[in-house]
Amino acid sequence: MTDQQWNDLKAIISGTYTGSLQTGFIIDSPWLPNWYGISLLDYFSSDEQWLKANLKAIDSFPDVMFLPGFWSEYGMCTEPSAFGARSVFYPNEFPFADKVIHAPEAIDTLRTPDPQTDGLLPFMLNRLKLSRTILEKKGHKIRFSVSRGPLNIASFLMGTTELLTTMMMDPDRIHRLMRIITDFLKEWHRLQRQKISDIEGIMMLDDIVGFIGEDQFLEFGFPYLKELYDVDCPVKFFHNDADCSMSVKHYPAMGINLYNPGLDLTIDEIHEATNHQLVVLGSLPPRDVLAACTPEEVYRQTVELLASVTDHSKLIVSCGGGMPPGVRSENINALLQAVKDYQ
């Protein structure tokens, strides 16, 4: 993000922004490599191709806030790899992390990884360090420390069904697992901030929050996420594009001030549930509209979305979730034009 974009984002969150309506997207491996014209394996394995793909995105859409911006990641293998998960990479499909916890009792011997040395994390961080000079010459800086959330990581370490079942059958062990993952993530975010001085925000993604009820969220999600968001920074960004109806009202108390939802609640419903304390990055249907429709239909549905939102001061126009595979530049431009024409 440029200095101007970062200052605008902070102003939107603080309620002091007076400019035009902004657009922003989460972009990463599901969309960026194929849009750029390379395979996912090329994107993950070549720092040069990764950088060129991200540079093309900011050059093609200079007015868009890309969050987190120059995201160094290896898909869902990123954090599980530090716990020893076998990472499976296909030529042009999403990578996959194998389970490392095959029975709840295995949690008792699980060790907290060191993000300085373990798994793919050193490669992620070094990629950013090697690229900083080039991206800063383009006027951009790394603004966020980034990770998946603790429940999301736990679901890869032991399987989603097994995680949810063990919550009910052996909650103490799940708390032990949450403690290990949270301690690891605190150190991982601290390390990112230490190594890259421009980082002022934190971003986490955890869709498993949307798979559980309110009581389970308050027990297994809220306290650990709140602990992770308890950092001194102006932008505390959370992504959960699964059902947020059971949890969203608790997000402000967790420390979150910027939220990328799915489509289960409208933007107005999220604002009402949180007493207008969250800026929403959303919420055009990502697959069925932004990826699948014509530019004309994207334009029309974007206008309808804007007309449906009462509080534009707490809105950054985006899709409901990260940028999905297959979105063409023409459709992104149609959304941008609709936002410009609406104001």
Sine and cosine of phi, psi and omega as CSV:
sin_phi,cos_phi,sin_psi,cos_psi,sin_omega,cos_omega
0.00,0.00,0.59,-0.81,0.07,-1.00
-0.97,0.24,0.22,-0.98,0.06,-1.00
-0.86,0.51,-0.66,0.75,-0.01,-1.00
-0.90,0.43,-0.70,0.71,0.02,-1.00
-0.89,0.46,-0.66,0.75,0.00,-1.00
-0.91,0.42,-0.67,0.74,0.03,-1.00
-0.91,0.41,-0.62,0.78,0.06,-1.00
-0.90,0.44,-0.68,0.74,0.00,-1.00
-0.88,0.47,-0.71,0.71,0.02,-1.00
-0.89,0.45,-0.60,0.80,0.01,-1.00
-0.93,0.36,-0.63,0.78,0.06,-1.00
-0.87,0.49,-0.70,0.72,-0.02,-1.00
-0.92,0.40,-0.62,0.78,-0.02,-1.00
-0.98,0.17,-0.19,0.98,0.01,-1.00
1.00,0.08,0.26,0.96,-0.04,-1.00
-0.95,-0.31,0.07,1.00,-0.07,-1.00
-0.97,0.23,0.70,-0.71,-0.01,-1.00
-0.81,-0.58,0.15,0.99,-0.05,-1.00
-1.00,0.05,-0.23,-0.97,-0.03,-1.00
-0.97,0.24,0.29,-0.96,-0.02,-1.00
-0.88,0.47,0.72,-0.69,-0.08,-1.00
-0.98,-0.18,0.41,-0.91,0.12,-0.99
-0.87,-0.49,0.48,-0.88,0.02,-1.00
-0.37,-0.93,0.45,-0.89,0.01,-1.00
-0.61,-0.79,0.60,-0.80,0.27,-0.96
-0.99,0.16,0.87,-0.50,0.06,-1.00
-0.83,-0.56,0.70,-0.71,0.03,-1.00
-0.37,-0.93,-0.41,-0.91,-0.19,-0.98
-0.89,0.45,-0.46,0.89,0.05,-1.00
-0.88,0.47,-0.46,0.89,-0.05,-1.00
-0.91,-0.41,-0.72,0.69,-0.28,-0.96
-0.89,0.46,-0.73,0.69,-0.08,-1.00
-0.87,0.50,-0.78,0.62,-0.05,-1.00
-0.93,0.37,-0.56,0.83,0.10,-1.00
-0.88,0.48,-0.64,0.77,0.00,-1.00
-0.96,0.29,-0.45,0.89,0.04,-1.00
0.96,-0.29,0.41,0.91,0.05,-1.00
-0.78,-0.62,0.22,-0.98,0.04,-1.00
-0.98,0.19,0.29,-0.96,0.08,-1.00
-0.89,0.46,-0.59,0.80,0.00,-1.00
-0.91,0.41,-0.63,0.77,0.09,-1.00
-0.87,0.49,-0.67,0.74,-0.04,-1.00
-0.90,0.45,-0.67,0.74,-0.03,-1.00
-0.97,0.24,-0.54,0.84,-0.17,-0.98
-0.99,-0.14,-0.18,0.98,-0.03,-1.00
-0.86,-0.51,0.93,-0.37,0.07,-1.00
-0.87,0.49,-0.57,0.82,-0.01,-1.00
-0.91,0.42,-0.72,0.70,0.00,-1.00
-0.93,0.37,-0.63,0.78,0.07,-1.00
-0.84,0.54,-0.73,0.69,-0.02,-1.00
-0.92,0.40,-0.70,0.71,-0.01,-1.00
-0.89,0.47,-0.62,0.78,0.02,-1.00
-0.90,0.44,-0.69,0.72,0.02,-1.00
-0.92,0.38,-0.61,0.79,0.04,-1.00
-0.91,0.42,-0.62,0.79,0.04,-1.00
-0.90,0.45,-0.61,0.79,0.00,-1.00
-0.89,0.45,-0.72,0.69,-0.03,-1.00
-0.95,0.31,-0.50,0.87,0.06,-1.00
-0.96,0.30,-0.58,0.82,-0.03,-1.00
-0.96,0.26,-0.53,0.85,-0.06,-1.00
-0.72,-0.69,0.94,0.34,-0.15,-0.99
-0.92,0.40,-0.34,0.94,-0.04,-1.00
-1.00,-0.04,-0.05,1.00,-0.04,-1.00
-1.00,0.00,0.69,-0.72,0.18,-0.98
-0.99,0.15,0.93,-0.38,0.09,-1.00
-1.00,-0.09,0.83,-0.56,-0.08,-1.00
-0.90,-0.44,0.72,-0.69,-0.05,1.00
-0.97,0.25,-0.20,0.98,-0.06,-1.00
1.00,0.00,0.86,-0.51,-0.03,-1.00
0.78,0.63,0.81,0.58,-0.06,-1.00
-0.97,0.26,0.91,-0.41,0.06,-1.00
-1.00,0.02,0.93,-0.37,-0.11,-0.99
-0.40,-0.92,0.25,-0.97,0.06,-1.00
-0.78,-0.63,0.72,0.70,-0.01,-1.00
0.88,0.48,-0.50,-0.86,-0.04,-1.00
-0.96,0.26,-0.02,1.00,0.08,-1.00
-0.99,0.14,-0.21,0.98,-0.22,-0.98
-0.81,0.59,-0.95,0.32,-0.06,-1.00
-0.97,0.26,-0.63,0.77,0.04,-1.00
-0.84,0.54,-0.49,0.87,0.00,-1.00
-0.87,0.49,-0.52,0.86,0.01,-1.00
-0.93,0.37,-0.37,0.93,0.04,-1.00
-1.00,-0.03,0.07,1.00,0.03,-1.00
1.00,-0.09,0.18,0.98,0.00,-1.00
-0.92,0.40,0.71,-0.71,0.10,-1.00
-0.93,0.37,0.84,-0.54,-0.05,-1.00
-0.99,-0.15,0.84,-0.55,-0.05,-1.00
-0.96,-0.29,0.87,-0.49,-0.03,-1.00
-0.90,-0.43,0.82,-0.57,0.05,-1.00
-0.99,-0.16,0.29,-0.96,-0.03,-1.00
-0.85,0.52,-0.67,0.74,-0.03,-1.00
-0.49,-0.87,0.65,0.76,0.12,-0.99
-0.77,-0.64,0.24,-0.97,-0.03,-1.00
-0.91,0.40,0.67,-0.75,0.03,-1.00
-0.94,0.33,0.26,-0.96,-0.08,-1.00
-0.65,-0.76,0.64,-0.77,0.04,-1.00
-0.96,-0.29,0.83,-0.56,0.04,-1.00
-0.95,0.32,0.44,-0.90,0.04,-1.00
-0.92,0.40,0.53,-0.85,0.12,-0.99
-0.88,-0.47,-0.24,0.97,0.03,-1.00
-0.94,-0.33,0.96,-0.30,-0.08,-1.00
-0.98,-0.21,-0.07,1.00,0.10,-1.00
-0.39,-0.92,0.54,-0.84,-0.03,-1.00
-0.81,0.59,-0.53,0.85,-0.03,-1.00
-0.89,0.46,-0.40,0.92,-0.01,-1.00
-0.92,0.39,-0.34,0.94,0.05,-1.00
-0.88,0.48,-0.51,0.86,-0.06,-1.00
-0.89,0.46,-0.43,0.90,-0.04,-1.00
-0.94,-0.33,0.12,0.99,0.00,-1.00
-0.95,0.32,0.72,-0.70,-0.01,-1.00
-0.98,-0.22,0.47,-0.88,0.07,-1.00
-0.98,0.21,0.85,-0.53,-0.03,-1.00
-0.94,0.34,0.30,-0.96,0.10,-0.99
-0.97,-0.26,0.94,-0.34,-0.06,-1.00
-0.92,0.40,-0.25,0.97,0.05,-1.00
-0.95,0.31,-0.40,0.92,-0.14,-0.99
-0.74,-0.67,-0.30,0.95,-0.26,-0.97
-0.99,-0.15,0.62,-0.78,0.09,-1.00
0.89,0.46,-0.59,-0.81,-0.04,-1.00
-1.00,0.04,-0.06,1.00,-0.12,-0.99
-0.90,0.44,-0.67,0.75,0.05,-1.00
-0.86,0.50,-0.58,0.81,0.03,-1.00
-0.93,0.38,-0.63,0.77,0.04,-1.00
-0.86,0.51,-0.76,0.64,-0.09,-1.00
-0.94,0.34,-0.63,0.78,-0.01,-1.00
-0.93,0.37,-0.55,0.84,0.08,-1.00
-0.85,0.52,-0.68,0.73,0.01,-1.00
-0.92,0.40,-0.68,0.73,0.00,-1.00
-0.88,0.47,-0.66,0.75,-0.01,-1.00
-0.94,0.35,-0.44,0.90,-0.09,-1.00
-1.00,-0.09,-0.18,0.98,-0.16,-0.99
-0.85,0.53,-0.68,0.73,-0.06,-1.00
-0.87,0.49,-0.67,0.74,-0.03,-1.00
-0.93,0.37,-0.74,0.68,-0.06,-1.00
-0.94,0.33,-0.49,0.87,0.05,-1.00
-0.95,0.32,-0.51,0.86,0.11,-0.99
-0.91,0.42,-0.42,0.91,0.08,-1.00
-1.00,0.09,0.04,1.00,0.05,-1.00
1.00,0.02,0.25,0.97,-0.06,-1.00
-0.89,-0.45,0.44,-0.90,0.05,-1.00
-0.70,-0.71,0.39,-0.92,0.10,-1.00
-0.98,0.18,0.88,-0.48,-0.13,-0.99
-0.96,-0.29,-0.36,0.93,-0.14,-0.99
-0.84,-0.54,0.65,-0.76,0.40,-0.91
-0.99,0.11,0.60,-0.80,-0.20,-0.98
-0.70,-0.71,0.61,-0.79,0.17,-0.99
-0.30,-0.95,0.25,-0.97,0.31,-0.95
-0.96,0.29,0.31,-0.95,0.00,-1.00
-1.00,0.08,0.16,-0.99,-0.11,-0.99
-0.90,0.44,-0.64,0.77,0.02,-1.00
-0.93,0.37,-0.62,0.78,0.04,-1.00
-0.87,0.49,-0.73,0.68,0.01,-1.00
-0.89,0.46,-0.68,0.73,0.02,-1.00
-0.86,0.51,-0.59,0.81,-0.02,-1.00
-0.92,0.40,-0.50,0.87,0.07,-1.00
-0.99,0.16,-0.55,0.84,-0.01,-1.00
-0.94,0.35,-0.54,0.84,-0.07,-1.00
-0.78,-0.63,-0.06,1.00,-0.05,-1.00
1.00,-0.09,0.64,-0.77,-0.08,-1.00
-0.91,0.42,-0.74,0.68,0.00,-1.00
-0.87,0.49,-0.71,0.71,-0.01,-1.00
-0.90,0.44,-0.63,0.78,0.04,-1.00
-0.89,0.46,-0.76,0.65,-0.05,-1.00
-0.92,0.39,-0.59,0.81,0.04,-1.00
-0.92,0.39,-0.68,0.74,-0.03,-1.00
-0.94,0.35,-0.46,0.89,0.12,-0.99
-0.82,0.57,-0.65,0.76,-0.04,-1.00
-0.99,0.16,-0.62,0.79,-0.16,-0.99
-1.00,-0.02,-0.49,0.87,-0.09,-1.00
-0.54,-0.84,0.91,0.42,-0.12,-0.99
-0.87,0.49,-0.52,0.85,-0.02,-1.00
-0.88,0.48,-0.63,0.78,-0.01,-1.00
-0.94,0.35,-0.57,0.82,0.05,-1.00
-0.92,0.38,-0.62,0.79,0.10,-1.00
-0.88,0.47,-0.62,0.78,0.05,-1.00
-0.89,0.46,-0.66,0.75,0.04,-1.00
-0.91,0.42,-0.69,0.73,0.03,-1.00
-0.88,0.48,-0.59,0.81,0.01,-1.00
-0.91,0.42,-0.70,0.71,0.00,-1.00
-0.89,0.46,-0.74,0.67,-0.04,-1.00
-0.92,0.40,-0.65,0.76,0.00,-1.00
-0.90,0.43,-0.69,0.73,0.05,-1.00
-0.87,0.49,-0.66,0.75,0.06,-1.00
-0.88,0.47,-0.72,0.70,-0.05,-1.00
-0.93,0.37,-0.58,0.81,0.07,-1.00
-0.86,0.50,-0.68,0.73,0.01,-1.00
-0.94,0.34,-0.59,0.80,0.00,-1.00
-0.91,0.42,-0.70,0.71,0.04,-1.00
-0.93,0.37,-0.62,0.79,0.03,-1.00
-0.89,0.45,-0.65,0.76,0.01,-1.00
-0.90,0.44,-0.67,0.74,0.03,-1.00
-0.88,0.48,-0.69,0.72,0.02,-1.00
-0.91,0.41,-0.59,0.81,-0.02,-1.00
-0.92,0.38,-0.67,0.74,-0.09,-1.00
-0.99,0.16,-0.42,0.91,-0.05,-1.00
-0.80,-0.59,0.98,-0.21,-0.18,-0.98
-0.92,0.39,-0.35,0.94,-0.03,-1.00
-0.98,0.19,-0.17,0.98,-0.03,-1.00
-0.92,0.39,0.84,-0.55,0.04,-1.00
-0.79,-0.62,-0.04,1.00,-0.04,-1.00
-0.78,-0.62,0.25,-0.97,0.06,-1.00
-0.77,-0.64,0.67,-0.75,0.01,-1.00
-0.74,-0.67,0.77,-0.64,0.10,-1.00
-0.73,-0.69,0.48,-0.88,-0.02,-1.00
-0.81,-0.58,0.80,-0.60,-0.02,-1.00
-0.44,-0.90,1.00,-0.01,-0.01,-1.00
-0.96,0.27,-0.32,0.95,-0.01,-1.00
-0.90,0.43,-0.40,0.92,0.11,-0.99
-0.80,0.59,-0.54,0.84,-0.01,-1.00
-1.00,0.10,0.01,1.00,-0.01,-1.00
-0.99,-0.16,-0.06,1.00,-0.11,-0.99
-0.82,-0.57,0.33,-0.94,0.01,-1.00
-0.98,0.20,0.07,-1.00,-0.06,-1.00
-0.89,0.46,-0.67,0.74,-0.02,-1.00
-0.89,0.45,-0.68,0.74,0.01,-1.00
-0.93,0.37,-0.61,0.79,0.05,-1.00
-0.88,0.47,-0.71,0.70,-0.03,-1.00
-0.91,0.40,-0.48,0.88,0.00,-1.00
-1.00,0.08,-0.72,0.69,-0.18,-0.98
-0.96,-0.29,-0.25,0.97,-0.03,-1.00
-0.94,-0.34,-0.84,0.54,-0.14,-0.99
-0.79,0.61,-0.81,0.59,-0.11,-0.99
-0.90,0.44,-0.57,0.82,-0.04,-1.00
-0.98,0.21,-0.64,0.76,0.07,-1.00
-0.92,0.40,-0.64,0.77,0.04,-1.00
-0.87,0.49,-0.65,0.76,0.03,-1.00
-0.89,0.45,-0.64,0.77,-0.02,-1.00
-0.95,0.32,-0.57,0.82,0.01,-1.00
-0.99,0.12,-0.02,1.00,0.01,-1.00
-0.99,0.15,0.91,0.41,0.03,-1.00
-0.76,-0.65,0.42,-0.91,-0.05,-1.00
-1.00,0.06,1.00,0.02,0.04,-1.00
-0.46,-0.89,0.46,-0.89,-0.12,-0.99
-0.99,0.16,-0.34,0.94,-0.05,-1.00
-0.84,-0.55,0.90,-0.44,-0.01,-1.00
-0.84,-0.54,0.99,-0.17,-0.24,-0.97
-0.97,-0.24,0.71,-0.70,0.00,-1.00
-0.74,-0.68,0.68,-0.74,0.09,-1.00
-0.88,-0.47,0.82,-0.57,0.21,-0.98
-0.52,-0.85,0.98,-0.19,-0.01,-1.00
-0.99,-0.14,0.23,0.97,0.26,-0.96
-1.00,0.08,-0.05,-1.00,-0.09,-1.00
-0.88,0.48,0.86,-0.50,-0.01,-1.00
-0.97,-0.24,0.11,0.99,-0.14,-0.99
-0.90,0.43,-0.45,0.89,-0.01,-1.00
-1.00,0.05,-0.24,0.97,-0.17,-0.99
-0.81,-0.59,-0.38,0.92,-0.24,-0.97
-0.88,0.47,-0.54,0.84,-0.03,-1.00
-0.90,0.44,-0.31,0.95,0.00,-1.00
-1.00,-0.04,-0.12,0.99,-0.10,-1.00
-0.88,0.47,-0.69,0.72,0.02,-1.00
-0.86,0.52,-0.64,0.77,0.03,-1.00
-0.92,0.39,-0.36,0.93,0.04,-1.00
-0.98,0.18,-0.23,0.97,0.01,-1.00
0.96,-0.30,-0.11,0.99,-0.07,-1.00
-0.96,0.29,0.65,-0.76,0.10,-0.99
-0.78,-0.62,-0.07,1.00,0.06,-1.00
-0.68,-0.73,0.78,-0.62,-0.15,-0.99
-0.70,-0.71,0.74,-0.67,0.11,-0.99
-0.95,-0.32,0.97,-0.23,-0.04,-1.00
-1.00,-0.07,0.02,-1.00,0.22,-0.98
-1.00,-0.04,-0.68,-0.73,-0.12,-0.99
-0.87,-0.50,0.15,0.99,-0.09,-1.00
-0.94,0.33,-0.55,0.84,0.09,-1.00
-0.87,-0.49,0.51,-0.86,0.11,-0.99
-0.96,0.28,0.25,-0.97,0.04,-1.00
-0.89,0.46,-0.66,0.75,0.05,-1.00
-0.87,0.49,-0.65,0.76,0.01,-1.00
-0.91,0.43,-0.61,0.79,0.06,-1.00
-0.92,0.39,-0.71,0.71,0.04,-1.00
-0.86,0.51,-0.69,0.73,-0.01,-1.00
-0.92,0.39,-0.65,0.76,-0.03,-1.00
-0.92,0.39,-0.43,0.90,-0.07,-1.00
-0.93,-0.36,0.24,0.97,0.01,-1.00
0.81,0.59,0.62,0.78,0.06,-1.00
0.84,0.53,0.53,0.84,0.02,-1.00
-1.00,-0.07,-0.16,0.99,-0.01,-1.00
-0.94,-0.34,0.70,-0.71,0.28,-0.96
-0.99,0.13,0.78,-0.63,-0.04,-1.00
-0.98,-0.19,0.80,-0.60,0.14,-0.99
-0.99,-0.14,0.99,-0.11,-0.08,-1.00
-0.06,-1.00,-0.25,-0.97,-0.26,0.97
-0.60,-0.80,0.85,0.52,0.12,-0.99
-0.95,0.30,0.67,-0.74,0.04,-1.00
-0.81,0.58,0.85,-0.53,-0.15,-0.99
-0.95,0.30,-0.77,0.64,-0.08,-1.00
-0.99,0.16,-0.76,0.65,-0.17,-0.99
-0.98,0.20,-0.31,0.95,0.03,-1.00
-0.90,-0.44,-0.89,0.45,-0.13,-0.99
-0.90,0.45,-0.59,0.81,-0.01,-1.00
-1.00,-0.01,-0.59,0.81,-0.21,-0.98
-0.99,-0.15,-0.36,0.93,-0.13,-0.99
-1.00,-0.01,0.20,-0.98,0.12,-0.99
-0.96,0.27,0.34,-0.94,0.08,-1.00
-0.83,0.56,-0.59,0.81,0.00,-1.00
-0.90,0.44,-0.63,0.77,0.01,-1.00
-0.96,0.29,-0.61,0.80,0.08,-1.00
-0.86,0.50,-0.70,0.72,0.03,-1.00
-0.85,0.52,-0.76,0.65,-0.05,-1.00
-0.88,0.47,-0.70,0.71,-0.05,-1.00
-0.95,0.31,-0.48,0.88,0.09,-1.00
-0.91,0.41,-0.68,0.73,0.06,-1.00
-0.87,0.49,-0.67,0.74,0.02,-1.00
-0.90,0.44,-0.64,0.77,0.05,-1.00
-0.87,0.49,-0.74,0.67,-0.02,-1.00
-0.88,0.47,-0.63,0.78,0.00,-1.00
-0.92,0.38,-0.41,0.91,-0.05,-1.00
-0.99,0.11,-0.20,0.98,-0.09,-1.00
-0.99,-0.13,0.81,-0.59,-0.03,-1.00
-0.98,0.19,-0.67,0.74,-0.13,-0.99
-0.95,-0.33,1.00,-0.01,0.01,-1.00
-0.96,0.29,-0.27,0.96,0.01,-1.00
-0.93,0.36,-0.32,0.95,0.00,-1.00
-0.91,-0.40,0.61,0.80,-0.05,-1.00
-0.69,-0.73,0.71,-0.70,0.29,-0.96
-0.86,-0.51,0.87,-0.49,-0.14,-0.99
-0.95,0.32,0.76,-0.65,-0.04,-1.00
-0.36,-0.93,-0.24,-0.97,0.17,-0.99
-0.98,-0.21,0.24,-0.97,-0.04,-1.00
-0.99,0.14,0.99,0.13,-0.10,-1.00
0.85,-0.53,-0.15,-0.99,0.05,-1.00
-0.95,0.30,0.26,-0.97,0.05,-1.00
-0.87,0.49,0.85,-0.52,-0.08,-1.00
-0.99,0.13,0.26,-0.97,0.06,-1.00
-0.87,0.50,0.55,-0.83,0.17,-0.99
1.00,0.04,0.06,1.00,0.01,-1.00
-0.97,0.26,0.81,-0.59,-0.02,-1.00
-1.00,0.02,0.41,-0.91,0.02,-1.00
-0.85,0.52,-0.59,0.81,-0.02,-1.00
-0.87,0.50,-0.60,0.80,-0.01,-1.00
-0.96,0.28,-0.59,0.81,0.08,-1.00
-0.90,0.44,-0.68,0.73,0.01,-1.00
-0.90,0.43,-0.56,0.83,0.05,-1.00
-0.91,0.42,-0.66,0.75,0.07,-1.00
-0.89,0.45,-0.70,0.71,-0.01,-1.00
-0.89,0.46,-0.64,0.77,0.01,-1.00
-0.92,0.39,-0.62,0.78,0.03,-1.00
-0.88,0.47,-0.67,0.74,0.02,-1.00
-0.90,0.44,-0.69,0.72,0.00,-1.00
-0.90,0.44,-0.68,0.73,-0.04,-1.00
-0.94,0.33,-0.48,0.88,-0.09,-1.00
-0.94,0.33,-0.43,0.90,-0.15,-0.99
-0.99,0.13,0.00,0.00,0.00,0.00
